[in-house]
Amino acid sequence: MRNKNSKNIKGITLIEILIGIVVSSIMMGAMYATYSAVNSTYSQVTDRAKISQSGRDVLGMLVRDVRMAGFKYFNDNVRTTNEHIPILITKSGSSGKCCDQMDIVYGDVSINSSTNPITYNYLRYKITYSGKASTLLNKSTGKPIDAYAVYKSKKLWNSSSSSWEVPSGNERFYNDIKVVDYVLDLEFVPIDEKGLKITPPPTATNANKDKIYKIKIVDIILTTRSSKPYFRTNITQTIYSLADSSRNISKADKYLRDSVVVSAHTRNLGIE
């Protein structure tokens, strides 16, 4: 028997279902677009923070080492030679080439309290920061990326052989260890007590050899770039050198560049 109320039963028509699907698709598309925009912005912010933080970490390490330059313990008896210049800066030599090199020398002491009287063995350390072409490969070309890496080494002075060495089995000393990659330039600029740049940086034999112990500040600039393309289109960016306009870096590509500048005070130089 036919239900008398069958005419009053209401349902959803095909057209209404299609309209619902279309509206839902539009809403999901809008939500995805919003998510993509927020995620892209977040990625850019984190990428910028990463390259800035990596540069700051390295410069923090450099500042601590520069502050040690020239330090000696009282009664230090290590014979000083031209190999013991507290801060020796070697410029990159040509424009567009990374990086400046800096050698930092300072003293230490090993105390043997088991002897009577107590004996003291005075030591010399040399820390070196230098740049080399990066060994990382560009995935699209299979060739090394257009960037450099900064390496650090720490060596001990051997008075017997009058040379710097890395003692076998001693983890306190090491040859080149990579401290940061994706580097475009690393520049060191020595400053005297009057706030003037010392050009060229003093060595044991050049015209500024009398200023070896007059370096009061070392200005340092480290320029790095992002590991992945940052911008959607090529952007021209110029990074300026601290002391040599020929070292200004100007390129048009999709990578983000960041420079961090610090002034490291040489608190132990000039104290003789």
C-alpha positions in Angstrom: 0.0 0.0 0.0 1.4 3.4 -1.0 2.4 5.7 1.9 0.2 8.7 1.9 3.0 10.9 3.2 5.5 9.9 0.5 4.9 13.2 -1.3 6.1 15.1 1.8 9.6 13.3 2.0 12.3 15.8 1.0 15.8 15.0 -0.3 18.8 16.6 -2.0 18.8 17.0 -5.7 21.7 16.3 -7.9 22.1 20.0 -8.7 22.3 20.8 -5.0 25.0 18.1 -4.5 27.0 19.6 -7.4 26.7 23.1 -5.9 27.9 21.8 -2.6 30.9 20.1 -4.2 31.8 23.3 -6.1 31.6 25.4 -2.9 33.6 22.9 -0.9 36.3 22.8 -3.6 36.5 26.6 -3.7 36.9 26.7 0.1 39.5 23.9 0.1 41.4 25.7 -2.6 41.4 29.0 -0.7 42.5 27.2 2.5 45.4 25.5 0.6 46.5 28.8 -1.0 46.5 30.4 2.4 48.5 27.5 3.9 51.0 27.6 1.0 51.5 31.3 1.5 52.0 31.0 5.2 54.3 28.0 4.8 56.4 29.8 2.2 56.7 32.9 4.4 57.7 30.7 7.3 60.3 28.9 5.3 61.8 32.2 4.1 61.9 33.5 7.7 63.6 30.3 9.0 66.1 30.2 6.0 67.0 33.8 6.8 67.4 33.0 10.4 69.6 29.9 9.7 72.1 31.7 7.5 72.3 34.7 9.9 72.7 32.4 12.9 75.5 30.3 11.3 77.4 33.5 10.5 77.0 34.8 14.1 78.1 31.5 15.6 81.4 31.6 13.6 82.0 35.2 14.4 81.4 34.6 18.0 84.1 32.0 17.9 86.4 34.3 16.0 86.0 37.1 18.6 86.9 34.8 21.5 90.1 33.7 19.7 91.1 37.2 18.7 90.8 38.2 22.4 93.4 35.6 23.2 95.9 36.8 20.7 99.3 37.7 22.3 98.4 36.3 25.7 101.3 35.0 27.8 101.7 33.7 31.3 104.1 35.4 33.7 107.6 34.0 33.4 106.8 32.5 29.9 110.1 31.3 28.6 109.1 30.3 25.0 111.5 31.9 22.6 109.6 34.3 20.4 110.2 34.2 16.6 108.6 35.6 13.5 106.3 32.6 13.6 104.8 34.0 16.8 103.2 37.2 15.5 100.0 37.5 17.6 97.7 38.4 14.7 98.8 37.8 11.1 96.3 38.7 8.4 96.9 37.5 4.9 94.6 39.3 2.4 92.9 37.3 -0.3 95.1 38.8 -3.0 92.6 39.5 -5.7 89.1 40.8 -6.1 86.3 38.2 -6.2 88.4 35.7 -4.4 87.6 34.4 -0.9 88.9 34.7 1.8 91.3 36.5 4.0 93.3 34.3 6.3 94.1 35.1 9.9 96.6 33.4 12.2 96.2 33.9 16.0 99.0 33.0 18.4 98.8 32.9 22.2 100.4 31.2 25.1 99.4 28.5 27.6 101.0 26.6 30.5 101.0 23.0 31.6 101.5 22.6 35.4 103.0 19.5 36.9 102.1 19.6 40.6 103.6 16.1 41.3 107.1 17.4 41.3 108.9 19.4 44.0 109.1 22.2 43.2 106.2 22.4 40.9 107.3 22.6 37.2 105.7 24.7 34.5 105.8 23.9 30.8 105.0 27.0 28.7 103.3 26.4 25.4 102.3 28.3 22.2 99.1 27.7 20.2 98.3 28.9 16.7 94.7 29.1 15.5 94.2 29.7 11.8 91.0 30.7 9.9 91.0 30.3 6.2 88.7 29.9 3.2 88.7 27.2 0.5 86.4 26.4 -2.4 83.3 24.5 -1.3 83.2 20.8 -2.0 79.4 20.7 -1.9 77.8 19.8 -5.3 75.1 21.6 -7.1 72.5 18.8 -7.6 71.3 20.2 -11.0 74.8 20.5 -12.6 76.8 18.0 -10.5 79.6 20.6 -10.1 80.8 22.3 -6.9 78.6 25.2 -5.8 79.7 28.8 -6.4 80.7 29.4 -2.8 83.4 28.7 -0.3 83.8 27.2 3.1 85.7 28.5 6.2 88.1 26.1 8.0 89.8 26.3 11.4 92.9 24.6 12.6 94.8 24.6 15.9 98.4 23.7 16.2 101.1 23.5 18.9 104.6 25.0 18.7 107.4 22.5 18.8 110.5 24.3 20.1 112.8 21.5 19.2 111.9 21.6 15.5 110.9 25.2 15.5 107.6 24.4 13.7 103.9 24.2 14.2 102.4 20.8 14.4 99.4 18.7 15.3 100.5 16.2 18.0 99.4 12.7 17.3 96.6 11.5 19.5 95.9 14.9 21.1 92.3 15.9 20.3 93.0 19.5 21.5 94.9 20.1 18.2 93.6 19.5 14.7 94.2 20.4 11.0 91.5 22.1 8.9 88.0 21.5 10.2 85.0 23.1 8.4 83.2 25.6 10.5 80.8 27.1 8.0 79.8 26.5 4.4 78.0 28.6 1.7 80.5 31.5 2.3 81.0 34.3 -0.2 83.7 36.2 1.6 85.5 36.6 4.9 87.4 39.8 5.4 89.7 41.0 8.3 90.6 44.6 8.8 93.1 45.6 11.5 92.5 48.9 13.3 95.1 50.8 15.4 94.8 52.8 18.6 93.7 55.8 16.7 90.8 54.0 15.0 92.6 53.9 11.6 92.9 51.0 9.3 96.4 49.4 9.1 97.1 48.9 5.4 98.7 46.6 4.6 98.2 44.4 7.7 101.6 44.2 9.6 103.9 41.3 9.1 107.4 40.6 10.4 109.0 42.1 7.3 106.7 44.7 5.7 106.5 48.4 6.1 104.0 48.1 9.0 106.1 45.6 11.1 106.3 48.2 13.9 102.5 48.0 14.3 102.3 44.3 15.0 101.5 45.0 18.7 99.4 48.1 17.9 96.4 46.3 16.5 93.6 47.2 18.9 90.6 46.0 16.9 90.0 43.6 14.1 86.9 44.4 12.1 85.4 41.2 10.6 82.7 40.7 8.0 81.4 37.3 7.0 79.1 37.0 4.0 77.1 33.8 3.4 74.2 32.8 1.2 71.2 30.5 1.5 71.7 26.9 0.6 68.6 26.9 -1.6 67.0 29.5 -3.9 65.2 32.0 -1.7 63.5 34.4 -4.2 61.1 33.3 -6.9 62.9 35.5 -9.5 66.5 36.7 -9.9 67.2 39.6 -7.5 70.3 41.8 -7.8 72.1 42.1 -4.4 75.3 44.0 -3.6 77.4 43.2 -0.5 79.9 45.9 0.3 83.5 45.3 1.5 84.8 46.9 4.7 88.0 48.2 3.2 88.3 47.4 -0.5 85.6 48.3 -3.0 87.0 45.8 -5.5 85.7 43.1 -3.2 82.1 44.3 -3.4 79.9 41.4 -4.3 77.1 42.0 -6.8 75.1 39.2 -8.3 71.7 38.6 -9.7 70.2 35.2 -8.7 67.6 33.7 -6.4 69.9 33.2 -3.4 69.6 35.2 -0.2 72.9 36.9 0.9 73.6 38.0 4.5 76.6 39.8 6.0 77.4 39.9 9.7 80.0 42.4 11.0 81.7 42.5 14.3 84.6 44.3 16.0 86.9 42.0 18.0 89.1 43.8 20.6 92.7 42.6 21.0 92.9 43.0 24.8 96.3 41.3 25.2 98.3 43.2 22.5 100.5 46.0 23.6 100.8 44.5 27.1 104.5 43.8 27.4 
